[in-house]
Amino acid sequence: MRIIAGKLRGRRLKSPPTLDARPTSDRLRETLFNILAPRIEGARFLDLCAGSGAIGIEALSRGAIHTTFVDRSRSMVTLIKSNLVLCQFSDTAATVVVSEADSFLKRFDKSSSVRWDIIYFDPPYDSDYTMTLNFLGAHRALLSAAGIVVVEHSHRNELADTFGELHRYRLLKQGDSRLSFFAPADQ
C-alpha cells in the first residue's frame, strides 16, 4: 500500500498482517479522493473501521487538518499508529481509538463539540451497516454544516437511499466495490 497523492505521495505504508482486513484498493482510493478533493483541505476526517489507516492517512497527506481513526482490532490500531509514525504525523494531526464504530459514535456524541466534515465508514463487507448509518442519520450534529458520510460497501450489499436525515446523493461503482455518498437533505 502506498499514499497516492499529497505531501506524502508515494510513501509506502505497512499492510495488515492477515487477509482478514480488506484494504481499499489504490484505484478506488484515488477515485474517492478525486471526488473529495474540493472538501479535503482543512477538513476534520473520521475513518470508521479504519483497518490499516490508509484512507485517513491519505486524507492527512492531501491536507485534512485532523483524522480520527477508529477500529475495533487492537492489532489494526497498532498498525495505524505505526503507519502514522512512519509518515511522521504529529500527535495533533491524528487520534487513534480502539472501539466498535457504534460504541465510539454514541460516546463521542455525548462528550464532544467537535464535528466532522467527512465520515468514511468501511466495515467488513458482510457487516450490517444499518445500525451505524441510522445512528449517523439521527445525530446530524456529528457532521459539520457541510459534512458528508461516505460508505464503502460490496455490490451485494444494497444500501437504502435514506437513513434518517442522511440521503444518498451519489453512488459510485467500481468492480465489486461501491461508494455511497450521503449528506443531510438540507444541503
C-alpha positions in Angstrom: 0.0 0.0 0.0 1.1 3.5 -0.8 -0.1 7.0 -0.4 -1.3 8.2 -3.8 -1.1 12.0 -3.6 -0.4 15.0 -1.4 2.7 15.8 0.6 3.5 12.1 1.2 2.8 10.9 -2.3 4.5 7.6 -3.0 5.2 6.8 0.7 4.7 3.1 1.4 2.5 2.0 4.3 2.7 -1.2 6.3 0.0 -3.6 5.3 -2.3 -5.7 7.6 -0.5 -8.9 8.7 -3.5 -11.1 7.8 -6.0 -11.4 5.0 -8.9 -10.7 7.5 -8.6 -7.0 6.6 -9.6 -5.8 3.2 -7.7 -2.7 2.3 -9.3 -0.3 -0.1 -7.6 -0.6 -3.5 -5.3 2.1 -4.7 -7.7 2.6 -7.7 -10.8 3.1 -5.5 -8.9 5.3 -3.1 -7.7 7.5 -5.9 -11.3 7.8 -7.3 -12.6 8.6 -3.8 -10.1 11.4 -3.2 -10.7 12.8 -6.7 -14.3 13.3 -5.7 -13.4 14.6 -2.2 -10.7 16.9 -3.5 -12.7 20.2 -3.1 -13.6 19.2 0.5 -10.4 17.8 1.9 -8.2 20.8 2.6 -8.6 21.8 6.3 -11.2 19.0 6.9 -11.8 17.1 10.0 -11.9 13.4 8.9 -13.3 10.4 10.7 -12.1 7.0 9.4 -14.5 4.4 10.9 -13.4 0.8 10.7 -10.0 2.2 9.7 -8.1 -1.0 9.2 -4.5 0.0 8.2 -5.4 3.7 8.3 -4.6 4.2 4.6 -7.8 6.2 3.9 -7.3 8.6 6.9 -3.6 8.9 6.2 -4.4 9.7 2.6 -6.7 12.5 3.8 -3.9 13.9 6.0 -1.5 13.8 3.1 -3.9 15.7 1.0 -4.5 18.5 3.6 -7.0 17.3 6.1 -6.3 19.1 9.4 -7.1 16.1 11.6 -8.1 12.5 11.3 -9.7 10.3 13.9 -9.1 6.6 13.3 -11.5 4.1 14.9 -11.1 0.3 14.7 -12.2 -2.5 17.0 -9.0 -4.5 16.5 -6.0 -3.7 18.8 -3.6 -5.1 16.1 -5.1 -2.8 13.5 -4.8 0.2 15.9 -1.2 -0.7 16.5 -0.7 -0.8 12.7 -2.4 2.6 12.3 -0.1 4.1 14.9 2.9 2.5 13.2 1.9 4.0 9.9 1.4 7.4 11.4 4.9 7.3 12.9 6.2 6.1 9.5 4.6 9.2 7.9 5.8 11.5 10.7 2.4 12.9 11.5 2.3 14.8 14.8 0.0 13.7 17.7 -2.1 16.8 17.0 -2.9 15.5 13.4 -4.5 12.2 14.5 -6.4 10.5 17.2 -6.5 6.7 17.2 -9.2 4.8 19.2 -9.9 1.1 19.8 -13.6 0.8 19.7 -16.6 -0.6 17.8 -17.9 2.1 15.4 -21.3 2.3 17.1 -19.9 2.5 20.6 -17.5 5.2 19.6 -20.2 7.3 17.9 -22.5 7.0 20.9 -19.7 8.0 23.4 -18.5 10.8 21.1 -21.9 12.2 20.5 -22.4 12.8 24.2 -18.9 14.0 25.1 -17.6 16.4 22.4 -18.4 19.5 20.5 -16.1 18.5 17.6 -17.9 17.8 14.3 -16.5 16.0 11.2 -16.5 17.3 7.7 -16.1 13.8 6.2 -17.0 10.5 7.8 -15.7 7.5 6.0 -17.3 4.2 7.0 -15.8 0.9 5.7 -16.8 -2.0 7.8 -16.2 -5.6 6.7 -18.4 -6.2 3.7 -20.5 -8.9 5.5 -21.5 -6.5 8.3 -24.9 -5.0 8.9 -24.4 -1.3 8.1 -27.9 -0.3 9.1 -27.4 0.5 12.8 -24.4 2.8 12.3 -26.0 4.6 9.3 -29.3 5.0 11.2 -27.3 6.5 14.2 -25.5 8.9 11.9 -28.8 9.9 10.2 -30.4 10.5 13.6 -27.5 12.5 15.0 -26.9 15.2 12.4 -24.8 17.2 14.9 -21.9 14.7 14.4 -21.4 16.4 11.0 -20.3 19.9 10.3 -22.7 22.2 8.4 -21.5 20.9 5.0 -20.5 17.4 6.3 -20.9 14.2 4.4 -20.8 10.4 5.0 -19.1 8.1 2.6 -19.7 4.4 2.8 -17.6 1.7 1.1 -19.6 -1.5 0.6 -19.9 -4.6 -1.6 -22.1 -4.6 -4.7 -24.0 -7.4 -3.0 -24.9 -5.1 -0.1 -27.5 -2.7 -1.4 -27.9 0.2 0.9 -31.1 2.2 1.3 -31.1 5.7 -0.2 -32.1 7.3 3.2 -31.0 6.9 6.8 -32.8 9.4 9.0 -31.7 12.8 7.8 -29.0 11.4 5.5 -29.8 11.0 1.8 -27.6 9.3 -0.8 -26.7 11.8 -3.5 -24.1 9.7 -5.3 -23.4 6.0 -5.9 -20.1 5.1 -7.5 -19.5 1.6 -8.8 -16.0 0.2 -9.3 -15.5 -3.6 -9.7 -17.2 -5.4 -6.7 -17.0 -2.2 -4.5 -19.4 0.6 -4.2 -19.0 4.1 -2.6 -22.3 5.6 -1.4 -22.1 9.4 -0.6 -24.7 10.7 1.9 -25.5 14.2 3.1 -28.3 15.7 5.1 -31.3 16.6 3.0 -30.9 20.4 3.7 -27.5 20.5 1.9 
